[in-house]
Amino acid sequence: MNPDSVLYRTFSPTGSDGGKRVTVFPETVGDLQARAAVAGAPLSVFVEGGDATTLSLRVFTPAREKGSSDSAAVAALTWWAATQPVSDLMTVSMGGETQDAQLCGGEWLLRQGTVMVAEVESDLSALGLGARRAWTARTERPNFVVDVPDLAALDTFNVDEAAISAVNRATGTTGLIVFTAGGPNRADVSFRAFGPLKGFLEDAASSNMLACLVGVLGHLNRLPADTNLLRAAQRMPGTPAQLSAQFEQTGQGMDVWVGGRATPLLPATV
């Protein structure tokens, strides 16, 4: 038993039980996969070690070692910062990858990289959207991005796995982002993120896909004019999320950091 483990909810809007649940374990002792299997959360993150500027993690689902996860990193950073003094700038290692993290307004944000955007024309009738402007956006794997008129259209978007996969294959992309301006809790933008070719139909809180969307908004000159921060509402039905993005235009493209809050729910007992 480990009473020091803590269950967190990451990226949850105020007054909501949305976002993602993550159990944070302060050490890597015993059979980590077995412990993750009974942790009671979709993600478990084990802290291998760290100091005031670095943090090393291992992330598991109940069935396998996942590698990297922004929501797990945000939960672990929140726990780590509550146990000892840390820098506002951290380096996080997990799954053989290293990411920079920064504390901004009480939220941990992770650097997603530089977003490259290109405008395309496409017939999206298979998705029920008809012919319209669309964009590809990528930090590494490219996503297909399309807007809809309002929140109602976003929330009632017809999720057709075969149609989404076909559009991704036809455009050489791996994910679909559907978005509209505005949203609840004074959000600047609302979006949904789909990735059948990535192994999931819809994601509840997708940092990298939000980063790609921020790149598109910058391409369209639709980012907030008086700040370099953006609030986003992710609208997976039944599992709302709220994320924050910090952005900076560079000569190579839009450099984006994404993250949000992690709130402890209760001590775990696994």
BADRENRO-470510 format. One record per residue (C-alpha): x, y, z; residue number from 1. Coordinates in pm, whole numbers, plus 50000, padded with zeros to 5 digits. Layout:
BEGIN
X|Y|Z|NUM
...
END
This chain:
BEGIN
50000|50000|50000|1
50124|50350|49927|2
49922|50626|50095|3
50147|50889|49941|4
50010|50829|49592|5
49767|51095|49478|6
49488|51091|49223|7
49475|51407|49010|8
49227|51543|48761|9
49404|51734|48484|10
49259|51989|48241|11
48916|51984|48404|12
48695|52293|48363|13
48583|52466|48682|14
48290|52280|48837|15
48330|51983|48603|16
48452|51626|48639|17
48595|51629|48287|18
48956|51628|48179|19
49177|51327|48250|20
49242|51136|48573|21
49605|51054|48658|22
49746|50871|48961|23
50088|51002|49066|24
50323|50758|49244|25
50629|50913|49414|26
50867|50625|49337|27
50931|50330|49105|28
50909|50030|49339|29
50767|49688|49261|30
50574|49578|48954|31
50476|49912|48801|32
50240|49762|48546|33
50056|49567|48815|34
50025|49879|49028|35
49894|50080|48732|36
49641|49809|48652|37
49467|49855|48987|38
49528|50229|49036|39
49175|50322|48933|40
49280|50580|48673|41
49336|50562|48297|42
49693|50688|48349|43
49952|50625|48620|44
50278|50818|48637|45
50574|50701|48847|46
50841|50950|48952|47
51187|50805|48891|48
51368|51108|49030|49
51433|51475|48988|50
51557|51799|49134|51
51477|52170|49113|52
51498|52176|48732|53
51446|51818|48610|54
51192|51540|48650|55
51212|51182|48521|56
50889|50985|48479|57
50744|50654|48362|58
50383|50651|48240|59
50148|50351|48225|60
49792|50277|48124|61
49625|49986|48306|62
49743|49759|48022|63
50083|49885|47901|64
50365|50133|47941|65
50257|50438|47744|66
50577|50631|47700|67
50496|51002|47713|68
50180|51186|47818|69
50131|51559|47868|70
49847|51510|48115|71
50062|51270|48320|72
50352|51518|48310|73
50130|51806|48425|74
49999|51598|48717|75
50350|51488|48814|76
50490|51842|48789|77
50207|51971|49008|78
50277|51703|49269|79
50654|51757|49251|80
50622|52135|49295|81
50399|52079|49600|82
50666|51868|49772|83
50973|52088|49728|84
51101|52414|49575|85
51134|52394|49197|86
51220|52627|48912|87
50948|52781|48696|88
51136|52619|48406|89
51170|52239|48417|90
51289|51960|48189|91
51071|51647|48190|92
51194|51308|48066|93
50954|51023|47991|94
50938|50740|47740|95
51275|50826|47594|96
51161|51182|47517|97
51249|51513|47681|98
51020|51816|47698|99
51063|52163|47839|100
50797|52275|48087|101
50717|52613|48238|102
50491|52732|48518|103
50259|53004|48390|104
49983|53152|48606|105
49966|52846|48828|106
49950|52607|48532|107
50222|52383|48392|108
50268|52415|48016|109
50481|52185|47800|110
50655|52295|47483|111
50495|52133|47178|112
50740|52274|46923|113
50706|52492|46616|114
50382|52450|46421|115
50393|52456|46041|116
50065|52536|45860|117
49949|52508|45500|118
49606|52592|45355|119
49434|52327|45141|120
49105|52288|44959|121
48909|51972|45016|122
48564|51825|44964|123
48455|51726|45313|124
48107|51608|45218|125
48192|51265|45362|126
48219|51438|45700|127
47898|51633|45644|128
48092|51956|45601|129
48089|52005|45221|130
48354|52199|45029|131
48533|52451|45248|132
48869|52593|45347|133
49087|52366|45552|134
49444|52349|45672|135
49717|52103|45755|136
49918|52174|46068|137
50203|51984|46225|138
50481|51982|46477|139
50569|51623|46386|140
50271|51424|46258|141
50037|51636|46043|142
49675|51702|46137|143
49386|51813|45917|144
49207|52120|46057|145
48862|52252|45963|146
48630|52508|46121|147
48254|52501|46172|148
48018|52798|46219|149
47935|52770|46590|150
47938|52564|46908|151
47618|52381|46815|152
47773|52261|46491|153
48084|52149|46678|154
47889|51959|46942|155
47666|51784|46685|156
47949|51697|46445|157
47886|51348|46306|158
48170|51125|46422|159
48222|50870|46146|160
48542|50671|46201|161
48561|50543|45843|162
48501|50890|45695|163
48759|51055|45923|164
49015|50788|45836|165
48946|50831|45464|166
48994|51209|45483|167
49319|51165|45675|168
49451|50916|45421|169
49349|51136|45129|170
49525|51439|45276|171
49832|51263|45415|172
49737|51350|45773|173
49691|51141|46086|174
49437|51341|46288|175
49134|51566|46244|176
49070|51887|46439|177
48728|52054|46415|178
48698|52397|46579|179
48491|52712|46625|180
48548|53049|46788|181
48457|53111|47153|182
48326|52868|47410|183
48239|52817|47778|184
48439|52971|48064|185
48549|53258|47837|186
48735|53022|47602|187
48891|53182|47295|188
48831|52869|47088|189
48650|52535|47118|190
48757|52219|46940|191
48730|51843|46910|192
49019|51611|46819|193
48993|51280|46634|194
49261|51025|46550|195
49148|50684|46425|196
49479|50645|46242|197
49659|50721|46571|198
49468|50449|46758|199
49183|50650|46914|200
48852|50781|46781|201
48828|51100|46991|202
49062|51243|47254|203
48933|51423|47562|204
49237|51650|47605|205
49497|51672|47331|206
49788|51911|47389|207
49963|51862|47057|208
49644|51892|46853|209
49563|52216|47033|210
49913|52338|46945|211
49839|52264|46579|212
49512|52455|46607|213
49694|52753|46760|214
49921|52748|46456|215
49619|52767|46226|216
49467|53052|46428|217
49795|53238|46396|218
49795|53175|46020|219
49447|53331|46009|220
49537|53624|46238|221
49272|53503|46482|222
49483|53476|46797|223
49420|53715|47090|224
49578|54050|47003|225
49660|54176|47353|226
49820|53865|47506|227
50026|53562|47409|228
49793|53329|47602|229
49488|53144|47473|230
49217|52947|47655|231
49067|52649|47476|232
48766|52430|47550|233
48792|52073|47422|234
48442|51936|47369|235
48448|51557|47367|236
48089|51466|47463|237
48063|51386|47833|238
48428|51469|47901|239
48493|51843|47864|240
48844|51978|47909|241
49002|52320|47944|242
49356|52381|47822|243
49585|52681|47800|244
49833|52768|47526|245
50118|53017|47515|246
50238|53115|47169|247
50510|53315|46997|248
50556|53383|46627|249
50909|53298|46512|250
51079|53299|46176|251
51011|52927|46142|252
50645|52931|46247|253
50437|52948|46563|254
50614|52821|46876|255
50352|52680|47115|256
50337|52557|47476|257
50022|52378|47601|258
49903|52261|47941|259
49665|52348|48221|260
49575|52280|48583|261
49596|51957|48778|262
49380|51925|49089|263
49438|51656|49356|264
49124|51454|49423|265
49220|51210|49699|266
49511|50994|49818|267
49539|50667|49631|268
49583|50341|49822|269
49770|50127|49571|270
END
